[in-house]
Amino acid sequence: MQAIRQNRWQGPRWVKVACALLILSSGWLVACPALAAAPTLDVKLIAINDFHGHLQPPAGSVKNEHGLALQAGGAVQLAQAIQALVAQNPHHAVVSAGDLVGASPLASGLFLDEGTVEAANLWPLDFNAVGNHEFDKGWQELKRLQDGGCAQFTTRQPCAVSPHFAGAKFQFLAANVRTPDGDTLFPGSAIKTWQIGTEEIKIGFIGMTLRATPRLVTPKGVAGLRFEDEVQTANRLATQLKAQGANTVVLLIHQGGQASNRFHDAACPDLEGEIVPIVAQLDPAIQVVVSGHTHRAYLCRLPNPSASDPQGRLLTSAGYYGTLLTQIDLHFDPDTKQLVSSRATNQVVQATLQDKHEPTQPLAGSAAQVAQVVDRYVRAAQSVAAQSVGTLSESLTAGLNTQGISPLGWVIADAQLAATQAPEQGRAQLALMNPGGIRAPLLVPQGGGPVTYGEVYASQPFGNPLITQSFSGQQLKELLEQQFGGPYPRWLYPSKGLSYEVNNTAPRGHRVQNLRLNGVPIQDAQTYRVTLNAFLAEGGDQFSAATAGQDPWMGPLDVAALAAYLSAHAPLAAPRDPRMGFMP
């Protein structure tokens, strides 16, 4: 695509119009300056979301628009795709709608996602709107990823692979995240300018996360921060960006929706989700919205009647893990500089690798540099990832099955209990595990097989320490009742020995019935030692009752507890003891 179509006529537009009218009215051929088509000013946006540190292509496949299943994703493959688009479109920006890092596979997560930042520097990424997972290890650690350096804010050692980690060359944007002094944690917006021929185009970018982020991350990680309303923040900044000369405004927001469309369909008539009312209230100056969070892929047209683009406002999402990217073509009127048309397509980022990090064809440019980064971090993680930690006699899936059992959830809760029940290790009597902390199943061939540390890490990538605290029986009941605080239950997976029944017809606050520990009814006034991961213990996932615990004891990391449990109980089968019953 040409960035600008050259026009031999360089005079004022009114002269061209007058000359054309003279020809039409006289019927005679009049000597006029050459009337070429008006030039179009074009800018391409290249967008991703929810990359989650997938330096290597994720497991599984993605079906392209022809139904062909392809391995897709990976930092090198994204670099190749971006490099090809940039070569054809010199006027461009590469953007991300959040969760670039966090809940990452071992090669990135084991090293605090420094490898993902280094790869994104080379794509090169321009802007990343912070998502909720950017806060998984706390806002101080997120600042370090932006600024660089080796200050330690987590239990993991920074700069383990890159001794002089330089930080992100791209800009994190956090328009609706404010620190106690009233400033935003990162800049809320930015303007990128392109000189196209004799013309100049400016696009304003606003970046933000969903307002509900504090309910989705460890409260300690966002302590002192204030998360403001998405619409009010975006509209205020849109006005400022237009006043600064932006020809249009693009919102990068880590919030999304879902639709039944295929990823490449250019319409989504049944779009629903939290993003819908947000987009409906945005200032008309915001003509493109790049979204994320739901891991869905869609290309939508939503009403924006006051804007110059008659097609309406464009809303996009590119799925997850870098398996797709979105191309957004923006066309500006050469005289008014207004955005007059826009078009978006989602394309599969096809992986053409033999072993997930070595290419079948020689790489060049930024892709070759990214391959070196990926290779360095993968090799550093291999010795840890390849270690066998035990064997399973069957696969362990994460969600609740038809019997009301979560095989992996049960095992993780049992592992956390085992790691914290000794007198010198917390004196735990029970443990509870949140489903959102389980990111992948543990799969083995039929008949069983070994499990590696890399696979265990993939299932629990957050690195949360375990915290054992004292709760009264009444407080424990209140905690379990909070499973029913929203439109859908947020289950807590119990360790062995804890059992109860769910009565969905009872009023809220009374749905957990017949609560027992090792067959003995839980007593309201009695004290029980309960193990939770740090996310839950600090009130994560809206379990505010978890913060009532007393006499805390800090245990090992969740992933270490699971690895040790698998090692001690090999070969391990899925638990089948009744823990959660459902009344008819």
C-alpha positions in Angstrom: 0.0 0.0 0.0 1.4 3.4 -0.9 1.6 5.9 1.9 0.7 8.8 -0.3 -0.4 9.0 -4.0 1.5 11.8 -5.6 -0.6 14.5 -7.4 1.0 16.7 -10.1 -1.3 19.6 -9.1 0.2 21.5 -6.3 -2.2 24.5 -6.3 -5.1 25.3 -4.0 -8.0 22.9 -4.1 -10.5 25.7 -5.1 -8.6 26.3 -8.4 -9.0 22.6 -9.3 -12.7 22.7 -8.5 -13.2 25.9 -10.6 -11.4 24.5 -13.5 -13.5 21.3 -13.5 -16.7 23.4 -13.3 -15.6 25.4 -16.3 -15.1 22.3 -18.4 -18.5 21.0 -17.5 -20.3 24.2 -18.1 -18.7 25.2 -21.4 -18.5 21.9 -23.1 -15.1 23.0 -24.4 -11.7 21.5 -23.5 -10.1 24.1 -21.4 -6.3 24.1 -20.7 -6.3 23.4 -17.0 -3.5 22.1 -14.7 -3.4 18.3 -14.6 -6.3 17.0 -12.5 -5.0 14.0 -10.7 -6.7 12.1 -7.9 -6.4 13.8 -4.5 -3.6 12.2 -2.4 -4.6 9.9 0.5 -2.5 10.0 3.6 -2.3 6.4 5.0 -1.1 5.1 8.4 -1.0 1.4 9.4 -1.5 0.3 13.0 -0.2 -3.2 13.9 -1.9 -4.4 17.1 -1.7 -7.3 19.5 -3.1 -8.0 23.0 -2.7 -10.6 25.8 0.7 -11.9 24.7 1.4 -13.1 28.2 5.1 -13.6 27.7 4.8 -16.4 25.1 8.3 -16.2 23.7 7.7 -19.6 22.0 4.6 -20.6 20.0 2.0 -21.9 22.5 0.8 -25.5 22.3 -2.1 -26.3 20.0 -3.1 -24.8 16.7 -5.1 -22.0 15.2 -7.4 -22.4 12.2 -6.9 -19.8 9.5 -9.7 -18.4 7.4 -9.6 -21.5 5.2 -10.0 -23.9 8.2 -6.4 -25.1 8.0 -4.9 -25.8 11.5 -1.6 -24.0 12.0 0.9 -23.6 14.8 0.9 -19.9 15.5 2.4 -17.3 17.7 5.8 -16.7 19.3 8.0 -13.7 19.6 10.1 -14.5 16.6 7.1 -15.1 14.4 5.6 -11.8 15.5 8.8 -10.1 14.7 8.7 -11.6 11.2 5.1 -10.5 10.6 5.7 -7.0 11.9 8.9 -6.7 9.9 7.1 -7.6 6.7 4.3 -5.1 7.3 6.7 -2.3 8.3 8.7 -2.9 5.1 5.5 -2.2 3.1 4.2 0.6 5.3 6.8 3.1 6.5 4.1 5.1 8.3 3.0 2.8 11.1 2.8 2.2 14.8 3.0 -1.1 16.7 0.7 -1.2 19.8 -0.5 -3.6 22.5 -3.7 -3.6 24.5 -2.2 -5.0 27.7 -1.1 -8.2 29.4 2.0 -8.2 27.4 3.6 -9.8 30.5 2.3 -11.8 33.4 0.9 -15.4 33.7 3.8 -16.2 31.4 5.4 -19.5 30.4 8.6 -20.6 32.1 11.1 -19.1 29.6 9.7 -15.6 30.3 8.1 -15.9 33.7 11.0 -17.6 35.4 13.1 -14.5 34.6 10.4 -11.9 35.6 9.4 -11.4 31.9 12.6 -9.5 31.1 13.0 -11.6 27.9 9.6 -10.5 26.7 10.4 -6.9 27.2 13.7 -7.3 25.3 11.9 -9.0 22.4 9.2 -6.3 22.3 11.9 -3.7 22.2 13.1 -5.3 19.0 9.8 -5.8 17.2 9.7 -2.8 17.9 6.7 -2.1 20.0 5.7 1.6 20.4 3.0 1.5 23.2 1.6 -1.0 25.6 -1.5 -0.2 27.7 -1.1 -1.8 31.1 -3.4 -4.8 31.7 -4.3 -6.4 35.0 -1.5 -9.1 34.7 1.1 -6.4 34.4 0.5 -5.9 38.1 0.9 -9.6 39.1 4.2 -8.9 40.7 3.4 -5.4 42.0 3.6 -2.0 40.6 7.2 -1.4 41.7 8.3 -4.4 39.6 6.3 -3.1 36.7 8.1 0.2 37.0 11.4 -1.7 36.9 10.3 -3.4 33.6 9.9 0.1 32.2 12.9 1.8 33.7 15.4 -1.1 33.8 17.8 -2.0 36.5 18.1 -5.0 38.9 16.3 -3.9 42.0 14.5 -6.8 43.6 10.8 -6.5 44.4 9.8 -10.2 44.2 11.0 -13.6 45.5 12.8 -14.2 42.2 16.2 -12.7 41.4 16.1 -10.1 38.6 18.8 -9.8 35.9 19.5 -13.6 36.0 20.0 -13.8 32.2 20.7 -10.1 31.3 23.0 -8.7 34.0 22.3 -5.2 32.9 18.6 -5.3 32.1 17.9 -1.9 30.4 14.1 -1.9 30.6 11.4 -1.2 28.0 12.2 1.1 25.1 8.5 1.3 24.3 6.1 3.2 26.6 3.8 1.7 29.1 0.5 3.7 29.2 -1.7 3.9 32.3 -4.2 6.7 31.9 -6.6 5.6 34.7 -4.0 4.3 37.2 -3.0 7.0 39.8 -0.5 6.9 42.5 -1.1 8.4 46.0 0.4 11.8 44.9 -2.3 12.0 42.2 0.0 11.4 39.2 -0.5 8.5 36.8 1.7 5.5 37.3 2.8 5.9 33.7 1.9 8.5 31.1 -1.8 8.2 30.1 -1.4 9.2 26.5 1.1 10.0 23.7 1.1 11.4 20.2 3.0 9.9 17.3 3.7 12.1 14.2 4.4 11.0 10.7 5.8 13.3 8.0 4.2 12.0 4.8 5.5 14.0 1.8 4.7 17.6 2.6 2.0 16.7 5.0 2.0 15.8 8.7 -0.3 13.4 10.4 -0.6 13.1 14.2 -2.4 10.2 16.0 -3.1 10.4 19.7 -2.9 7.2 21.7 -4.6 6.6 25.1 -3.7 3.5 27.1 -5.4 2.1 30.2 -6.5 -1.1 32.0 -9.9 -2.1 33.2 -11.2 -0.3 36.3 -11.7 -3.6 38.1 -8.0 -4.5 38.0 -7.7 -4.4 41.9 -10.2 -7.3 42.1 -8.1 -9.4 39.7 -4.6 -9.1 41.1 -2.9 -9.4 44.5 -4.1 -6.4 46.5 -0.6 -5.8 47.8 0.6 -5.4 44.3 -1.7 -2.4 43.7 -1.7 -1.0 47.2 -1.9 2.8 47.2 -3.0 2.9 43.5 -6.4 4.3 42.4 -8.1 2.9 39.2 -10.4 5.4 37.7 -13.4 5.2 35.3 -12.4 4.2 31.8 -14.9 6.4 29.9 -14.3 9.6 31.9 -10.5 9.2 31.7 -10.5 8.5 27.9 -12.8 11.3 27.1 -10.8 13.8 29.1 -7.6 12.8 27.4 -9.2 12.7 23.9 -10.1 16.4 24.3 -6.5 17.2 25.3 -5.1 15.2 22.4 -7.3 17.0 19.9 -6.2 20.3 21.3 -2.6 19.3 20.8 -3.3 18.7 17.1 -4.1 15.0 16.9 -5.9 14.1 13.7 -7.6 11.2 15.4 -7.4 9.3 18.7 -6.8 5.6 19.3 -7.8 4.0 22.6 -5.7 1.0 23.7 -7.8 -0.6 26.5 -7.4 -3.8 28.4 -11.1 -4.6 28.5 -13.0 -6.6 26.0 -16.0 -8.6 24.9 -17.0 -11.7 23.0 -18.9 -12.4 19.8 -19.7 -15.5 17.8 -17.9 -14.3 14.7 -14.8 -15.9 13.3 -11.5 -14.1 13.9 -11.3 -12.7 10.4 -15.0 -11.7 10.0 -15.4 -8.0 9.5 -18.6 -7.8 11.6 -19.7 -8.9 15.0 -23.5 -8.2 15.3 -23.9 -10.1 18.6 -21.0 -8.4 20.5 -21.4 -8.4 24.2 -19.3 -7.8 27.3 -17.9 -5.0 29.4 -16.4 -3.2 26.5 -19.8 -2.5 24.9 -21.0 0.3 27.2 -17.6 1.8 27.4 -17.3 2.2 23.6 -20.8 3.6 23.4 -19.9 6.5 25.7 -16.6 7.5 24.2 -15.9 10.9 22.7 -16.4 10.9 18.9 -12.7 11.8 18.5 -11.8 8.3 19.6 -12.3 6.5 16.3 -10.4 3.3 16.9 -10.5 1.1 20.0 -7.9 -1.7 20.3 -9.1 -4.0 23.1 -8.1 -7.2 25.0 -8.6 -9.1 28.3 -11.2 -11.6 27.1 -8.8 -13.5 24.8 -11.4 -13.3 22.0 -10.7 -12.1 18.4 -13.1 -9.8 16.7 -13.4 -6.9 14.2 -16.4 -4.7 14.9 -18.1 -1.6 13.6 -19.9 0.4 16.3 -21.9 3.7 15.8 -20.0 7.0 16.0 -22.2 9.4 14.0 -20.4 12.5 15.0 -17.1 11.5 13.6 -15.7 12.2 10.1 -15.4 8.5 9.3 -18.9 7.5 8.1 -18.2 3.8 8.7 -18.4 4.3 12.4 -16.0 3.5 15.2 -13.7 0.5 14.8 -13.2 -2.0 17.7 -10.6 -4.8 17.4 -9.1 -7.6 19.3 -6.4 -10.1 18.3 -7.1 -13.1 20.5 -4.2 -14.1 22.7 -0.6 -15.3 23.0 0.5 -13.6 19.8 -1.3 -16.2 17.6 -3.0 -13.3 15.7 -2.2 -9.7 15.0 -4.5 -6.9 13.8 -3.7 -4.7 10.8 -5.6 -1.4 11.0 -5.4 0.9 7.9 -6.3 4.5 8.5 -6.9 6.9 5.6 -6.9 10.7 6.1 -8.3 13.4 3.8 -5.3 15.4 2.4 -7.0 18.7 2.8 -8.9 18.4 6.1 -6.5 15.8 7.7 -9.6 14.1 9.0 -9.9 10.3 9.2 -12.2 9.4 6.4 -12.0 5.6 6.3 -10.5 2.7 8.3 -10.2 -1.0 7.8 -9.1 -3.8 10.0 -8.0 -7.4 9.4 -6.9 -10.2 11.7 -4.2 -12.5 10.4 -2.7 -15.7 11.8 0.9 -15.3 12.9 2.0 -18.6 11.5 4.9 -20.3 13.2 7.4 -21.8 10.7 9.7 -23.3 13.3 11.1 -26.8 13.7 11.5 -26.8 17.5 9.8 -23.6 18.6 12.9 -21.4 18.5 15.1 -22.4 15.6 13.9 -21.3 12.2 13.6 -23.4 9.1 14.7 -20.4 7.0 17.4 -17.9 7.8 16.1 -14.9 9.7 17.1 -11.3 9.1 16.7 -7.9 10.7 14.7 -7.6 13.9 13.5 -11.2 13.6 17.0 -12.5 13.8 17.7 -10.4 16.9 14.5 -11.5 18.6 15.5 -15.2 17.8 18.7 -14.6 19.8 16.8 -13.2 22.7 14.4 -16.1 22.7 17.2 -18.7 22.4 19.0 -17.1 25.3 16.0 -17.3 27.7 14.8 -20.7 26.5 18.2 -22.2 27.1 18.5 -20.6 30.5 15.1 -22.2 31.4 15.6 -25.6 29.8 17.7 -27.1 32.6 14.9 -26.2 35.1 12.0 -27.0 32.8 13.2 -30.4 31.9 13.5 -31.7 35.4 11.0 -34.5 36.2 9.1 -33.8 39.4 6.9 -36.9 39.5 4.6 -39.1 37.5 0.8 -39.1 37.0 -1.3 -42.2 36.4 -3.8 -40.0 34.5 -4.1 -36.4 33.2 -5.3 -33.7 35.6 -7.7 -31.2 34.1 -8.4 -27.9 35.8 -12.2 -27.1 35.6 -15.0 -28.8 37.4 -16.1 -32.1 35.8 -19.6 -33.6 35.7 -19.0 -35.0 39.2 -18.3 -31.6 40.6 -14.6 -32.4 40.9 -11.6 -30.4 39.7 -8.8 -33.0 39.5 -6.0 -30.5 39.3 -7.7 -28.0 41.6 -8.1 -30.8 44.2 -4.4 -31.8 43.8 -3.1 -28.3 44.1 -5.2 -27.7 47.3 -3.8 -31.0 48.7 -0.3 -29.9 47.8 -0.6 -26.6 49.6 -2.0 -28.3 52.7 0.9 -30.8 52.7 3.4 -28.0 52.4 2.1 -26.1 55.3 0.6 -28.6 57.8 3.7 -29.6 59.8 4.0 -27.9 63.3 7.0 -25.9 62.1 5.5 -25.0 58.7 2.2 -23.3 59.5 0.1 -26.0 61.3 -2.5 -25.9 58.4 -5.6 -27.9 58.7 -7.1 -27.1 55.3 -6.3 -25.2 52.1 -8.4 -23.5 49.4 -7.3 -22.8 45.8 -8.8 -20.3 43.4 -9.4 -21.5 39.8 -8.0 -18.4 38.2 -4.5 -19.3 39.5 -4.5 -22.5 37.4 -3.4 -21.7 33.9 -2.9 -25.1 32.2 -3.8 -28.8 32.8 -1.2 -31.5 33.5 -1.5 -33.9 30.6 0.1 -37.3 30.3 -0.4 -40.1 27.8 -3.0 -42.7 28.5 -1.7 -45.0 31.1 0.4 -42.3 32.8 3.7 -40.6 32.4 6.2 -38.2 33.9 5.6 -34.5 34.7 8.3 -31.9 34.3 8.8 -28.7 36.3 8.1 -26.8 33.1 4.7 -28.3 32.9 4.0 -27.7 36.6 5.1 -24.1 36.1 2.8 -23.7 33.2 -0.1 -24.7 35.4 0.9 -22.3 38.2 3.0 -19.4 36.7 2.3 -16.7 39.3 4.8 -17.6 41.9 2.5 -16.8 44.8 3.9 -17.7 48.3 1.5 -19.7 50.5 0.2 -18.0 53.6 -1.3 -20.0 56.5 -3.6 -18.0 58.9 -6.1 -18.6 61.7 -9.8 -18.2 60.9 -12.8 -18.8 63.1 -15.3 -21.3 61.8 -17.7 -18.4 61.2 -15.0 -16.5 59.2 -14.4 -19.7 57.1 -18.0 -19.9 56.3 -18.1 -16.3 55.3 -15.2 -16.9 53.0 -16.9 -19.8 51.3 -20.1 -17.9 51.0 -18.3 -15.2 49.0 -18.1 -17.8 46.2 -21.7 -16.7 45.4 -21.1 -12.9 45.5 -21.5 -12.4 41.7 -23.7 -13.5 38.9 -21.7 -16.8 38.6 -20.0 -18.8 41.4 -16.3 -18.2 41.9 -15.4 -21.6 43.2 -12.6 -22.2 45.8 -11.2 -25.7 45.4 -10.9 -27.4 48.9 -8.2 -29.7 50.2 -8.9 -33.3 51.3 -10.8 -33.5 54.5 -12.9 -30.4 53.9 -16.4 -31.0 52.6 -19.7 -29.2 52.3 -22.9 -29.0 50.3 -24.1 -26.2 48.1 -27.8 -25.2 48.2 -28.3 -22.9 45.3 -31.9 -22.2 46.3 -31.0 -20.8 49.7 -30.5 -17.1 50.1 -27.0 -15.7 49.7 -25.0 -16.1 53.0 -26.6 -19.5 53.6 -25.7 -21.6 50.6 -22.8 -23.4 52.1 -24.3 -26.2 54.3 -23.1 -29.2 56.3 -19.5 -27.8 56.4 -17.2 -30.4 57.9 -13.5 -31.0 58.4 -12.5 -34.7 58.5 -16.1 -35.5 59.2 -16.5 -33.2 62.1 -18.9 -30.2 61.8 -17.1 -26.8 61.6 -17.8 -24.8 64.8 -18.3 -21.0 64.5 -16.2 -20.2 67.5 -13.4 -22.6 66.9 -10.1 -21.5 65.3 -8.9 -23.3 62.1 -5.5 -22.9 60.3 -6.2 -22.2 56.7 -3.7 -22.0 53.8 -4.3 -19.7 50.9 -2.0 -18.4 48.2 -0.9 -14.7 48.7 -3.4 -13.6 46.0 -6.3 -15.0 47.9 -5.0 -14.1 51.4 -4.9 -10.5 50.4 -8.5 -10.5 49.2 -8.0 -11.3 45.5 -10.9 -12.3 43.3 -13.2 -10.3 45.6 -12.7 -12.7 48.5 -12.5 -9.9 51.1 -13.2 -12.3 53.9 -9.8 -13.8 53.4 -8.2 -10.7 54.9 -9.6 -11.5 58.3 -7.0 -14.2 59.0 -4.7 -13.8 61.9 -1.2 -15.1 63.0 0.1 -15.5 59.4 2.9 -17.9 58.5 4.7 -17.5 55.1 5.2 -20.7 53.3 6.9 -21.8 50.1 5.8 -20.7 46.6 2.7 -22.4 45.2 4.6 -23.9 42.3 7.3 -25.4 44.6 4.6 -26.9 46.8 2.9 -28.6 43.8 6.2 -29.9 42.5 7.2 -31.4 45.9 3.8 -33.0 46.3 3.9 -34.7 42.9 7.4 -36.0 43.7 6.3 -37.4 47.1 3.2 -39.1 45.7 4.3 -40.6 42.4 2.5 -42.0 40.7 -0.4 -39.8 41.5 -4.0 -40.3 40.4 -6.8 -37.7 40.4 -8.6 -37.4 43.8 -12.1 -38.8 43.8 -13.2 -38.1 47.4 -16.3 -36.0 47.9 -15.6 -32.4 48.8 -18.3 -30.3 47.2 -21.8 -31.7 46.9 -24.8 -30.0 45.2 -28.2 -30.3 46.7 -31.0 -31.0 44.2 
